């Protein structure tokens, strides 16, 4: 079975969430983040390279070094992390490649796939790591009117 969000991207989301749970400007050691978010240390180092390249995480070497978010948690969305690690999930190729289907111009299913795609992207763009960190800390975050829990 092929999943929309692969394991590597899921771990990258854990990295950003783990850092977002700390107060802004707090540097966290890789070892501490690895333990808190249950990420193998060798994998964490690999993920940090990609997240740093995408300007989502900053790394500081040395004894007073560590890791921190490159920008405020409220300015980082799920979409940002997914795009940094992979490509955005797609519901169907017929949305991007309408010529791949002989029925594309009049297909009622294609319209549903396109609607689902818009909803998924809207959710990924509106979910910030500040919201996720607050939820992880047990703080209730109000969902927008069109969102379900």
N, C-alpha and C positions, 0 to 999 in steps of 0.2 A: 504494500500500500504506500502511496506517495502522500506525504503530508505537506500542507502549505507552508508551515513554519518548521524548518529543519532543526535538529538538535543543536547545532552550532549557533544558530540564530537565537534559539531559546536561551542558551547559556549567555550569549552576549546581552540579552535583555536582563538576565540575572545580574550581570556585572553592573550595568547602568543603574538598575534598581537598588542594588546593594550600596552603591555610592550615593544615590539620591536619598537613602535613608539616614545618612549622616548630615549634620549641619553644613551649610555652604562654607567652603574654604577649608574643610577638614580633610586632611590627608590620611588615607587609610593604607596600611601595608598590603601588599599582594597576599601575604600569608593570612592576614586577618580576613580579607575579602573572600579568599578561597574557602576558609572555614565557615564564615557566616552564610555564604550563598551556595555551599556544597559544590564547588567547582574544582576539579583537579587542577593543581597548581600549574602543571605544564600546559594544560589547555588554556588557563587564564592568561598566561604570558602570550600565547598565540592570539587570543582574542583582543588583548590590549593593543597589540600592534595595529590591528584593523580599526579598532575603535579610536585610537589615537590619530591614525591617518584620516579618519572621517571627522576629526575635530570634535569628538564627543567626550573624550577622556584625555586628561593630561597625566603624564607620568613624570616623576621626579626621582632621579637616582640618588643614592647615598643614604647615610644613616638617618638623616632628617627628611628623607624623600617620601615617596608614597604615590598614591593615586587620588585623583579627584575629578569631578565632572569639569569639562571644559567650559560649560556655560550653565546657567541656572536650570535646575530640574524642570521648572515650569516651561522652559524653552526647548526641551527635548521631548519628542513624541515617539510613540511606538514605531511610526513610519520611519523616522530618522534612523533608528537602530536597524530595522529590517532592511532598509535600503543600503545601509553601510555594510551589511553582512551578506546580502543576497539580493534577489530581486523581489519586488512586491508580489504577493500572492495574486494569482489570476484565477478567476472562476472558470473561464473557458477561453480557448484560443479564438473562438469566433468573434469575441469582442474586439480583439486587436487585429485579427485577420478575417474580415468578413467574407473575403473571396474564398476562404477555405470551406465554406458551406454553400451548396447550391440554393438553399432556401433563405439566405441571410437577409434579404431585403424585406421579406414578409414573414419572418419566423417569430412566432410569439414566445418561444423559449429564449431566443437570443435577447429579446427585450427584458426578460426576467433576469438573465445572467448579467446584463448590463446594469440593471437596478441593484442587484446584489453586489456587484463590483463597486458601485458608487457608495453603497452603505458601508462596505468593508473599509474602503479608503477613508471615508468620513470618520469612522470609528478610530482608525489608526492615527489619523491626523489630530483628532480631538483628545486623545488619551495622552496626557503628559506624565512624566516620571514623578512630578510633584504629587499628582493625584494618586499614582500607584504607591508611592512611598507613604502617603498619608493612610491609604487603605491597609498597607502592610503593617502600619503602626497601630491599627485598630480604630482609626479615625474614620467616621462615616463621611464619604464624599458624595455630594448630591449629583446624581446623574441628570443629564439634560432631559428635557421632556420626552424626546423621542427615543430614549435609550431604556432598555430593560436591564434589571440587575443580573 
